[in-house]
Amino acid sequence: MTKKILIITDNLPDQINGVVTTYKNIEACAILDGYRVDYIHPGRYRYIDCPKYNEVKLTFTKQVGKTIKEIDPDYIHIATEGPLGMSARKYLTKRGIRYNTAYHTKFPEGLKKLFGIPESLTWRFVRWFHKHSGKVLTTTDSMVQELRKHGFGGEVIPWTRGVDRGIFTPKLRERFTREPVTLLCVSRVSKEKSLEDFFELKYPNCRKIMVGDGPMLETYRKQYPDVHFTGFKTGRALAEYYANADVFVFPSQWETFGIVMIEAMACGTPVAAYNCQGPADVIDQGVTGFMVHESEGLTVAIEKCLQMDRATVERASMRWSWEECWRIFKDNLIKAKN
């Protein structure tokens, strides 16, 4: 009989972000492996956009328990710490139904940047949220250590990410010259991503391209007329931007992973970033990209990246796969009931 996995998330299935990308890709692997995947997400109910951060959907409903009961899953995974995740946690914990959880985003740091909420308060909430999880999946070994440092008990599992090489490939590259140098950034266009560091780069004879959408898009368009803003792109259209960039610039310092970096690498494009959590777990220094301390500036990293061999970048990126991401997810599922 087909085993059913229920994923509870505060993201809509058509959103463009790392969380949605991850579950879409492991779902494809799960189906091939004989599993069925179902979701509880805001689209099942009524929701509103979170003030100041419309990517987060706020759903307040008493129907989560009823939906879980109707689906009757073999395994339950709570993906996010939002209202739906909290409702599911309450229902499951009260009834002794087992589940596991994921920690995808630097939640305390993000809330501090956006709303000024002290990180100590948010860490207290995050510890409480994941307290009864059978296992907590997070993105990297360094994030495991980060959660341990902040008082997480129980099992915390590093959980890799992957890239679809049928889409993201060097074969899409059409540029055979670096005049001008094309610098690319792909990101949600929002305040916490530190995109100003990319927009304000003073690299000579370069073209700066920003792919993505978000609440700051129109503000930044007016503020930085020398940057080409494309809006969000997906699939082959996105892959063409990666492949035809000379360097992918990743200015954010609050990511737990950054799937966009390995998508760029799969297209042969090296990554210039700060030496911090996220890039430090993904970039092979001097091979797939170059990291610098904030005081050095990203221009130094860009110069180093321009000296790298694109074929080497692509080969070194092969260690990232959605099949391995699914294997780790599958191996750490918790049976809802004995």
N, C-alpha and C positions, 0 to 999 in steps of 0.2 A: 504494500500500500504506500502511496506517495506521502512523504513526510511534509508537513506544513510549517513554514517559518513565518511568524508575524513580526514585522518591523514597525515600530511606533515612532513617528517622526513629526516634528513641528515644521517641516519643509513641505512645500507643494512639489509634486513630481516633475513639474515642468520648470522649476527654478534652475538657474545656472550657478552652481557652487560645488565645492569639493565634496560636501556631504551627499548631495543628490547624485553626483557623478559616481561616487563610490558604490552606493547601493544599486544603481542601475547596472553597473558592470558586474557586481557579484551576483545579482539576480540572474543575469544571462548565464553565468557559470553554474549557478545552482540548478537551473532548469535542465541544463545538459547533464547534470549529475543526478537527476531524478527527483529533485525537490520542487515544491511549489512555494512561491513567496507571495504574501499578501501584506497590505499596508494599512495602518491607521494614520491618516494625515489630515491636515486642515480642510482639504477639499471634500471630505466626507460630511463636514458640518459647516456651520457659519463661522467666519473668522474676520478679524480686522488686522490691518497692518500695524506693526509696532511703531509708535511715534519716534521720529528721528532715524528709524532703521527699518524701512518697509520690507526688507527681505525676510525679516522675522515675522511670522504670522501668529497672532494670538487667538487661540480657540478655547473658549470656556464652555464646556458641555458636561452633562452628567451621563452621556451616552457611551462613554469609552468602555466601561465595564460590560455593558450590553453587547457592544460590537465584538469585544474579545470573546465573550461567551458564544456568540453566533459563529465566529470564525473557528473556534475550538482548535487552536494551533498546538503542534507538538513542541515548538520552541518559540520563545518570545524574546525579542531584542528591543530595548529602548534606546533609540539613537540620539535623542536630544533632551536637554534639560528644561524645555519649555512647558507651557500649560498642558499639552497632551501627554508629554512624558511624565509630568507630575501626577496627572489624573490616573494614568496607567500604573504608576508606582504605587499609589494609594490603594487602588483596587487589588493589585496583585499581592502586595505585602499583607494586606488585611486578611486575605484568603489563603495565604501560605503557598501561592503559586510562584514557581521559581522563574527567574529571567536573568539575562545579562544586559549590560549597558555599554555604551561607547562614550569616550571623551574625545571629541573632534576638534574643538575650538578653544583657544585661550579665553575662556569665558570671563574670568575676573579682570584680566588685562583689557579686554574689549569694553566691558561695562565701565571701567575706570576712565578709559579714553573718551567714550561716547557720552556718559552721563555723570562722571565724577564720583561714582560709587566706590568706596574704599575696597581694595582687593581683599582685605581680611574678612569683610562681611560676606563677599561672594564665595570665597574659599570655604567658609563655614557652610554655606548652602550647598556647594558642590560636594563636599564630603558627606553631608546628610543625604543628598540625592542618590549617591552611588553606594551608600552604606550596606544595603541589603542585596546588591547585585552579586550573582554567583561569580561572575568574572567581569572585569572592566577592560575593554579593548581600547587602546590608544595608538597613536600613529607610529611612534619610534621608541627606541631604547631610552633616549634622553627624556622623552615625555613620561616614560615609566618612572624614571628617577625623579622627575619633577613632581609627579603625583605622590610618590612615596614621601618626598620632602614635605609635602603639604598634608601629610597625615592619612593617606589612603592605606587601609588595611586590606587583607584578602589578596586575591590574585589580580595582578595588573599585567596585561599581555600586550607586547608590541605587535602592531598590525600594519603590515606594509600597504602600499598602494601600487597601482599599475597604470598602463597606458595601452590604448588600442592602436596597434601598429598597422592595422589596415587603413587607418585614417591619418595618423601622425607619422609621416615618412619623409626622408630627404628627397624623394623622387619629385616632390612638388616644388623644389627650388628652381626658380627661373633666373635669378640674379647671378651673374658671373663676374661682377665687379663690386668693389666696396666703396665706390664713389657715387653718391655720398654714403657714409656708414649709416646703416639702418638699425636703429635701436628700438626694441619692442618691449612693451609691458602689457601683460594681460591680467586684469584684476577687476574685482568689484570696485567701482569708482566711489569710494567713501573715505571719510576722514581718517579712520584708524589705520589705513593701509600705507600711510607715509608716502603717498604718490608725489608730493611736492619735491621729494628728493630726485625723482625721475624727471619731472617737468622742468626743474631748474638746472639740470645738467648743462654745463658749458663746454660740451665736447665739440671740437672743430669739425665743420663740414659734415654734419650729421642730420638725419631725419628721425624725429621721435614720433612713434606711433603708439597710441593708447587704445587697446581693445577692451571693451567692457562697458557696463552700464551701472548706474547707482545714483544715490541721492545727490552727489556732488558733481554730476556730469556737466550740467549747464553752467554751474559756477566756475568750474575749471576751464571749460571751453572759452569763457569770456576772459578769464584771468591769464590763460596761456595760449595765445593765438598761434604760436609757433609749433604747437603740438597738434598732430593729426588725430582727432578722436573719431573712432569708427562706430561706436556703440557696440553692443554685444554681438559676437559671432559664435557659431558652433560648427561642428563637423569639418568638412573639407575647407570651407571658407576660413575657419580659424586656423586649420593646419597650414594653409598657404601663407598666412601671416608669419607663423612660426618658422616655416622653411625658408622664407625669403628675408628674414631678419639676419643681421650679422651677429648681433648679441641680444640675448634676452635679459632685461634688467628687472631684478626682483628687489624692490626697496623695502618691503614690509619686514618688520622685526617682531611680529607677534603671531606668526603662523605655527601650527603644530606640524605641518608637512609642506603643502604647496604643490598640488598636482600639476599646476601649470609649468613648474620647472621641469618635471620629467617629460611632459608633452613637448616642450621646446627641445630638450636633449634628444628625444626620439627622432626629431626632424634634423638633428645634427647641429643645432644652435646652442653654443655655450651660454652659461648663465653667470651674470655678474650680480653679486649680492653682498649683504653684510654678513659677517661671521657671527651668527646667532642661531638659536634653536630654529629648526625648520631647514634653512639652507645647509647648516652644518651636518644634518642627518641625510641630506640628499645629494649634495655636490661632492664629487671627488676632486679635491683641490688640484688645480693645474691640469685636470684631465677632462672633466665635463663642465668646468666653470672655475670661477675664482672668487674668493670671499675676502673682504677687507674689514678692518675695524672702522667704526663710524667716523673716527677722526681722520682717516685716510681719504675717504670719499670714494664714490662709485666709479669715478673716472679712471682711477688706478686699476680697478677690477676690469673695466671695459678694455683697457689697453692690453691686459694680460689675455683676455678672452679672444681678442682679435688675432692673437698669435697661435691659437689652438687649431688642431686639425679636426675638421667637422666629421670625418669618417670615424675618428677615434671617439668623439663625443657620442655618436650614435651607438657604436659598439659597446661602450661602457654603460650605456643606459639600459642594456638588455636585461639587467638584473631586476628591473621593475616589471611585474606582470600581474594582471588581474586574476590569473589562475592561482598564483601563490596567495594573493589577497583573499580569495574565496577559500582556499585550503585552511588558512589560519582561522577565518570566520567559522567555517564548518567544524573544525576540531575543537572550538571553544563554545559551541552551543550548549545550553543547559536545558535538559528535559523539564518541561513545565510541571509535569506531574510524574511521580514514581509509578 
